Each structure stands twice: as C-alpha cells, then as structure tokens.
Amino acid sequence: MSGVRVRFAPSPTGALHVGGARTALFNWLFAKSHGGKFIVRIEDTDQKRSSSVMVEDILSGLRWLGLDWDEGPFLQSQRLDRYKKVAQQLLNQGKAYYCFCPVGILTAKHNEAISLHRAWKYEGTCRELKVKEVQDNLAKQIPSVIRFKSPQSGEVYFEDEVFGRIAYNLDQIEDFILVRSNGMPTYHLGVVLDDIDMEITHVIRGADHISNTPKQQLLYQALDFLVPSFSHLPLILGPDKARLSKRHGSTALTTYRDQGYLPEPFRNFLALLGWSPGSEMELLSTNELIRRFSLEGVNKSNAIFNIDKLEWFNSQYLRNLSPEELLPYVKTVLEKHDLWKPDYNSLKRPWLLKVIDLLKVRARIVPDFVNQGRAFFCDDFEIELKARQKFLKDASLQVLMPELASRLKRLSKFGIETTETTLRRFAAEKKVKAGLLINASRVLLTGKAVAPGIFEIMVTLGQESTVNRLKVRF
C-alpha cells in the first residue's frame, strides 16, 4: 500500500464545515497510516458560486486541524484545456455527443416528473443525430452541451470499502452532461480526469456521493483507466437524527477555532464520528489515530454530532496540558478582552501560570479562562445573580464577611493552611457553619457559585485583593 494516493477535493462555494473536515481527516489518516500521499484539490469550476475567500477559509481550516498536504492545492480552473481535450476525444470515439435540447424544455419535463412523483432522466433525444445535423446546429451556434453516451443495458457495480457491493441497472443512468453550454466541465468529468491525472488510488468521500459513483465508473471505463477503490463515509447527523445544520452547532471549522477549541481534541472528536478504533478508548493522540486508522473501522450507520461531547474532549485536553503549553492560548483570549498585562511576560509570569493551572480543571473551551476566571485578572467582574441569591442571602453575612476580612488581614503568613484555619475558627466562634462563609467568600472573590477551592483562590488572589473584596458591602 506504499503507493496510496488520496485527495480531499472541496468546492469553494462555502466554508469548510464538519462533514468536509471529517472527510479530509479520514483521507489524511489513511494516507499517513499507509505512508501515502494526501493531495488537496479545489473544484472551482462553478464560477458563479466559487469564491477565493472560501478557498482560503478551507485551507485555513485544514491548517488549523493539522492536516498538512503533500501536493497541491490544485485548482480545477487551471486545467480547463485538459477537460476540453478529453471531451473532444470522447466525441471523436463516439462515446459522447452534442445535445441541443433547450434547457427550458428539459427543466419543465423534470419538474413535471417531480410533481407526479415519477423518476425522470434525459430521454436521449440528441443521442443519434446525424453528423450533418450536428454540424449545422454548431454552425448556427445553437446552445449545446456535451453528454456522455451511457450504455443502455446491463449493470454497473463497485465494491465499496464501507458499504460492500453496490450495483445499478444501466437503464437507471441517464446520458449525463460532461461539458456545460458555457464550456465548463461538470463535476463528473472534472473529478474523474483529476483523479486519473493525479493517480488517485483510493477515493474516500461522503455517502451522498454514492449515486455519482456508477457514472464516474463508466467514465473510467470509457477512458480505459483502472477504477480506484471507493469508500463512502456515513453522514453526520444532529442529536435529533436530522441532517447536520447550524441549529445543531454545525458551523465553519474556523469558527470552532475562534470559539476556543483546540485542534488536537477537535481532531480526536472528529475521528470518532463514524469510525471506531477497535477499543473503548476515546482520548487518542494523533500518532495513535494514525496507527489505528483503517477503513474497516468505518461504520455503515450515520454518526451523531454532539456539541457537549466535543466540549468534553476539549476539556480533557485542556486539563492535560501544562500551564506553559496553555499560556499562548490564554494570552490570546486575555488580549481579546484587554486583560493582558506586560508583566505577565516577566515578573508576574509565575503567578499567571499558577492561575492557569488553577482554572484549567474547570475550563471547557479557552475563553473559559476569562469567562470563569475574570476575577483573577481584574476587579471589574459581575456577581452572578443565582450565586448572589443562593449564597449571599443570609443577612448576617453583611457583618460576618467584613469581620472575616479583618481577621485575614492580620495574618503574617497568607497561605492555604492559615487562611483555612482562620476561616474555620471564625465560623466556630460565631457559631455558624463554615460552609456559609466558604460559599459567600467564593461568590465575593470570583462572582461565581462554582470555582476552584476557596483557600487556593484566596492565596492566588493574594492577601490584599482577598481582604478588599470580602469587606465590601453587597
């Protein structure tokens, strides 16, 4: 399998989404696991809908995900002469023909069939036109397309690496278009020629392409080329089993990056959408994914996208990274919220690393270091309404908390043990539960009902900030 060559060939008519990213990842993993080549090709012949902005979005998404390509990115729009040459070759061999049927008439027939719930395919009206009639129509510049002359009887089949044998009766396959009236190749002609010229050995793509495969197989045969191995990946659905959409959290891959997901857990999560590593393990390093990946592990059933599961993966990776490894990500989010200070690079760096280590246990995405930990970086933070209502409702706290602050201010050594001893002794003296003071302190110090250990918070914030926040009237 050392000659494995696979490709990811998106159309730049939109951003790179979860489904496309999963397809790219499976191709990349397959190439890496067999010492092969991963090629990126942009299918941009739909001139009206293709966008250079989307090309860059796709490439940025692949780079973020860590899917380095070996060749490309190639653009179909730079290969138009090749498509025209092969289309003419098929015409000369009698394997294709000009079709002059008006688009409006064909569209009307198609729409009528839909309204009657009937299948429809092109009837082959121009299939047997005489040479002179074709020449006359071309001379008159009557708009035309080039259609493939599909065999009209028999069967075409292929062995799918995921779904097994898939067969179609040839009477189901119409004489599909190879070249549009504007001279641009259709998807079928472009993808087959590209795969031939780039010596693609394995085509790994979404299951929504299964119906395209028999047409492309006929093209391979007409051009006397070996058909590559086909593997079609199950669809990705939302939790409600509907096609994945924005309401399920499906969005551009670069948006997940901007929302604070890390590429490693996203890659890990994505790999398990429709593929099983053969064990119960979920947290897999990139090297482990490469080592374990095989097409035999791809499931036939559709995968379910769960944003909560993605957040869980991300939280596990955040928890396992060192503060030093997390620092660049935290710096970015602090800068975004104008909370980054110059001395975080120098004098306060050890303190910042301590804060990161304290917060990472509860962080699910990178912005949580600010969303949950803003109080560590500034005094301008809000107290959550539910936290206030639950833990600051006891009227006695208006007196107890300033007095606790005074006790803490007198400590000569402000550490975890001394702060805890002081608080618990104070609670015993005032005949109140220590939990009352602990919960109130957590809310006053962080604004949150849930946060790291209260005494770790106090020590990390420092004596001055702790005292000042506990003595303020609330």
N, C-alpha and C positions, 0 to 999 in steps of 0.2 A: 504493500500500500504506500510505498515511499513516493509514488508518483501522483498522490492525491492532489487535486486542484479543485477548490470550491470557490464560490463567489457570492457576494451579497450585492444585489442589484436593485436598489430602491429607485422609485420615481420621485423626482424633486417637486412634487405637486403639493407637498405638505411636510410638516416637521416629522422627525423620527420619533415614533411612538413605541409603546411597549411591545406590540406584536412584531414590528420590524426589528427592534433591538434584540428580541429573543431569537429571531431568525438569524441575525448577524452573529449572535453569540454562539449558537449551535454550529454554524458553519466554521467559526473561528476555533471552537473547541475541537471539532472534528479534524480540522487541518493540523492543529497543534498536536493532537493525540497520535497522528499518523506521520508527523514530520513532513506535512504537505504545505501547500501554498494557499493563502487566503487573499482573494482578489476583490477589490471594490470597484463596482461599475455603476455609473449613474445613467439611468434610462430616461433621457431628457428629450425625446423626440416629440413629445406633446408640447409644442411651442407655446400654445396659449396658456397652459396651466403650469408649466415648469418655471422655476424661479432660482436664480443664483443664490438668493438669500436662503432658500430651503436647502440647497446643496451644502452651504456652509453649516447650516443647522445640523444636517445629517452627519457631516464629517466631525463636527464638534462633539456630537453625542457619542460617536464611535470612539473618539479620542478620550473622552471623559470615562467611558466604560472600560478603557484599556485595550480595545480591540485594534491592535496595530495590524495594518495590512501589508502584505508582501509586494503586491503590484497594484498600480492604479493611484488615484481614482481615474478610470477611463470614462469618457463621455461619449454616448451614442451619437450625439450631434456632430462629432468629428469623424464619423465613419459612414456618412451618407453615401459616398461613392461606392463603397463596398456593398451596401444593401441594393443599390440600383443595379449594379453589375450582376449580382446573383439573381435578382428578379428577372432581368433580361435573359439570363441563362435558362431559367425555368420556362420562360416564354418560348425560347428557341427550341427547347426539348419537348414542348407540348405538355408540360406539367403545370402550366399556369395559363391564364387567358385574360384578355381585357374584358371588363364589364362596363357597359354604358347605361345600365338601368338607372333612371333618375332616383336620387336619394329620397325625394318626397314620396314617390310611389312605394318604395321598399319600406319606408317608415310607416306609411299608412297600413300596409299589409301586416307588418309586425304588431302595430297597435291593435288592429282588429283581432288578431290571433290572441293577444293578451286579454282583450275584453271577452272573448269567447272561451277563455281558459284552455286554449289549444297551444301546442308547441308549434313553432314556426321556424323554418330555415329557408335560405335563399333557394329558389327553385332551379337555378342553373339556366336561366333564360339566355344568357350570352355564351354559354359553355361551348356550343357548336357553331358559332358564327363563322361564315366563310372568310377566308383571308382577305378577299377584296372588300367585303363589308367592313371588316375591322380597319383596313387601311383607309377607306373612305371616311369612316367616323373619326379616325385620328386626324385626317387631313382637315376635317371640318371643325376640329378642336372641341368635339363633344366631350364633356367631362367624363372621366373614366377612372376606374380603379383596376388594380391587378389582383385577380383571385387565384387561389391555389385550386388545382383540379383534383379534388379528393376522390379516391376510389369509391365506387358506389355500392359495393357489396363485400361481404366478408366481415372480418373482425380485426380490431386493433387492440392490443393489450400490453400491459407492462407490469413488472414485478416491483411493487412499491416496498421500500425497505421498512416502512412502518405499517402500512395497511394490507400488504400482501398483493395478490393478483387482482388487478383492476382491468376490466375489459369493456369495450364499447363496440356496438354494431356500427359498421361504417355508414349505414343509412341514417344514423343519428348525426353525422358530422357534415356540416354544410361546406360548400366551397368558400372558405374563409378568405378575407382580404389580406393581401401581403403588402400592398402599397396603396396609400390613400390617393385621392384625386389631387392633393397638393404635392404629391411626390414623396411624402414622408412615409417611412416604413411603419407597419403596425407592430404591436408587441411581439406577435408570433415570429415574424421574420427577423426582427432585431435580436430577440433573445436567443434564437437558435443559431444564427450566424455568429453572434458574440461568443456563445458557449463553444462553438466549433473552433473559432479562431483563437480563443484563449485556452483551448484544450481542457475544458472543464470535465472532470471525471465523475463528480457527484453533484447533483442538483438538490439542494436542501432548502425547501421553501414551505410556505403556509398551505394548509389543506384547501384553502379557497382557490388554489391553482390546479387542483386535480383535474378539473374539466378541460384545462388548457393542454394537458399533457398529451392526449391522443393526437391532437392536431400537430403539436410540435414533433411527436414521434414520426408522423407521416412526412413531415418536412425533412427530418434527418434521413429518412429512407430515400426520399426523392433526391437528396443531395449526396447519397452514397456515403454517409458517415455513420459511425457507430453511435448508438444512442447511449447517453450517460446513465448512470444509476440515479433513480429518482427516490426521494424521501420527502413525504409531505407531513408537516407538523400539525398537530391538532390545534384548534382555535383556542384563544384565550377569552374566557367569559367573565362577567362580573359575578358577584355573590348570588345574584338573582337568576343566574344561568342565561342572561341575555347577552348579546354581543357587547364586548367591552366598549365603553364610551366614557365621555367626560364625567358623567354622573357617578361612575364607579371609581373615579380618581385617575382615569387614563388621560395622560397629557403628554406634552413633548418631553423627551428624555432630558433635555437641558433644563426643563422646569424642575424636575426632581433634583437635579444638581443644585439649582438655585434655592430650592426649599431646604437644603441642608442634609440631603442623603449622601453618603459616601459611595464611591464607585465599587469598592470591594463587596460590601453587603448587598448592594443592588445587583451586582453580577451574580452573587451566590443565590439570591432570591429568584432572579430571572431564570437561572439554570434549572431550578426545580419546578418551573412552570411547564409541566408536560414531559419531564424526564425524571427518572429515578436512578440514583447512584447504586442501587442494589443493596442498600442497607438503610437503617433508620437514621443515619447521620444527616444532619441538616447544615451545620456550620462547616463548610468545606473551603479550604484555601484554593487559590487559583490553580496551583500545581496539582492539588488533589482533584479538582474538577477536570483538568486535562487528563490526568492519569485514569480516571474512572469513566470518562465520557465514551459512550458508544450509541449507535443508532438503535441497537437492540433495546436500550433502556428508555427509548421514547414511547410514551403511552399513546394508545389509539384514542382514548377519551379526551374530551376537551379539558383544558386547565382552567382553574378558578383564580382570578386575581383578587387578592385580599390586601388592602392597604394597611390593615392592622398587622398582618404578618410581615409586610415589608418594614414597618416601623420596628417590629420586634427584632428582625435581622439587624437593622441599623443600630439599635440599642445595644445588642450583643457585641457588635464590632466596636462601638464607642467605648464600652466598658473594658474591652480587652486591649485597647490601645493605651500606650503610656501618655502621660501629660505632655511630654516633649513631642510625641507624634501628633497629638491633638492640637498643639499650640497654633500651627498655621491656620487651621480651620477656625479656631476660636478667635484668633486675631482678625480674620476676615469679617466675622459677624460682629465683633466689638467695633471695628472701624465703621461698619454699616450703620451702627446705632450711635456713633460719635462717643464711644466709651473707651476707646483705646488711648492709653497714656504713654508718652515717650519712655518713661522709666520702667515700663513693663519689659523693655528690651535689656534693661540693665539692673538697677538696684532692686526693683520690685519683681523681677523675673521669678525668683524662688517662691515668692508669695503667690504669684499668678499660677504657677504650676501646681501649688497646693490647692488653690481654688478649683482649678480644672479637675484635679484628682477627686475632690470632694463632690463636684457636681456631676461628673460623668456617669455615676452609678444610676442616676435617675433620668439622664438625658436620652431622648429617643431620636431626635434629629439635632443637628448642630445649633440651630437657633435657640434650642432649649437652654444653652449656656447663658443666654441673655433672658429668655422668657422666664426661666425658673431662677436664674441667678443674678438678675439685675441688681439686687440689693448689695451684692458683694462689690460691685463696680461703681456705685454712686449712691447718694442719699435720696435721689429722686425716684421713688418707686411707690406704687399704689398697694394698699392692703386689699386683698380680695374680699368682696362683700360676704361670701359664705364663710370665710375664715373669721372675719370680724364678728359675724352673727353667732358663730358657734363657740369661739374661744375667747372673745373679749366682752361677753355679755354680763359676766359677773361684776356687779358694781364695786365689790371690794378690791378689784384689780386696780382701780383708779388710785388707790392708796398703796397697795402692795407693790406694784411694779416700780414706782419711783423709789420706794424704800429698798427694794432688791437692788436697784441700780446703785444706790449709795453704798450698800454692802460690797458689791463687786468693785466699786471704785477704790475701796480701801485695800484691796488685795495687792500685796507687794509682788506676788508671783501669779500671773494670769495664765493658768494652764487648764487642761481638761479636768484634772483631779480637783484643783482648788475651786474652780467655778462650780463643779457639781456638788462638792461638799458644802459650799456656801449656800447654794440654792436649796438643797435638801434640809440643811439645818434651819434655814429661814422659814421653810414651809412647816417644819415641826414646831418651831417657836410660835408661829402664827396659827397653828392648829388647822392648816389647810393641806389638801393633797398636793404633793409635789407636781403631779400631772397638770394641775391648774396653772401653776407658774411656768412649767415647761412649755405647754401649748401656747400660752399667752406670749411668752418670750419668743417662740418661733414665729408667731404672726407679726410681732412688733419688729423683729430683726430682719425678716425676709419678705413679709407681706403675704406669705403662703401658709396654708394649713398643713401642707406636706413638704418637707425639706430634709436635708441631712440631719444627723444628730445635733441636738441643740448645743451641746458643750463644744463640739467641733466648730459649729457656726460661731459661737462666741469667740473662741480662740483665733479663728481665721479672720474674723472681722477686726479683732483687736479690742483692747480694753476701752479705749476712748469711744469708738463707734458704738460698741455694745452698751455702755453706760448712757450715752446720749439718746439712743433710740428707746431704751427701756424707761427712761424718766419723762419722756414726752407724753403729755395728756392726750388721750384718744377718745 
